[in-house]
Amino acid sequence: MPDARASALASRWLGVGLATVVAVVTLTLAVTGRLTLYISPETVWFAAAAAVITLAIAVWSCALPLGAEEDHGHDHAPQPADAVASRRRALAKAATVSGGVIASGVVLAALILPPSSLSAQLAMSRAGETAALFAGADDVSLGVADTTTFGIGEWSSVFATATRPESYDGAPVTLTGFVTPSQADAGQLNLTRMVITHCVIDAQPASVPIAASGDTAGYPTGQWIEVSGTVRVDDEGGLRIEPTSVKKIAEPRDPYEH
């Protein structure tokens, strides 16, 4: 029957079809190195393995007759017509169709839209009054960290928590991030980068203040720059970076810190 065939096709699309598309997109992003725009590099192998398994199951399912997904291997006794049951079936069907439309839209958007990093505007909207603490904060407080390996995430924790800022005075840094405006001092800008633990859902912005100079003038919000300079203690006892070199760069292939 046409209705039964259409229902079987819809069921297969909502199950195997969507899963296959997601698996293909995942593997494509993994092979091209763009999957790290969405998840941490440490979990790329797991996502790729899951995608391969999903594709294997999808290939196997193609051997099943259309509609076999709903066949449980036994006959169903006819059920008496009932207004309540009919209403429930209608609601269940409406929920399935709605969910299918939403899921299909998300998957098709993943196919059509190019992968992109989180924006500077999102970073600014997620920035709170209290600086988030990132990896390395415990080591910093114990004074045992090697600051030569620090990124913006670790340095932002140092700037927020250092009880002896003078111990970091004179430390050389070379950092890459994008420009965001400083809310605390019009005479400086912030060098910002998004830090993710598992995926972009948990991404948080990390920022360090850069003293304004001729080299830092004119860069718009969101512009990626590489800053070389020295950590200095300001007049209020806080830390900021005095730049010796600032250059405009393209967005890195992996725009996040992890």
Protein Blocks (a to p, Z undefined) as FASTA:
>chain_A
ZZlmmmmmmmmmmmmmmmmmmmmmmmmmmmnopmmmmbcfklmmmmmmmmmmmmmmmmmm
mmpcghklmpgoiacddddddfklmmmmmmmmmmmmmmmmmmmmmmmmmmmpccddddfk
lmmmmpcfbdcddehklmmmnopacfklpcfklmmmmmmmomblmlmgopacdddddddd
dfkbmkbccddddddfkbmmlgccddddddddfklgoiaghiacdddddddddfkopacd
ddfbdcdddddfblcdZZ
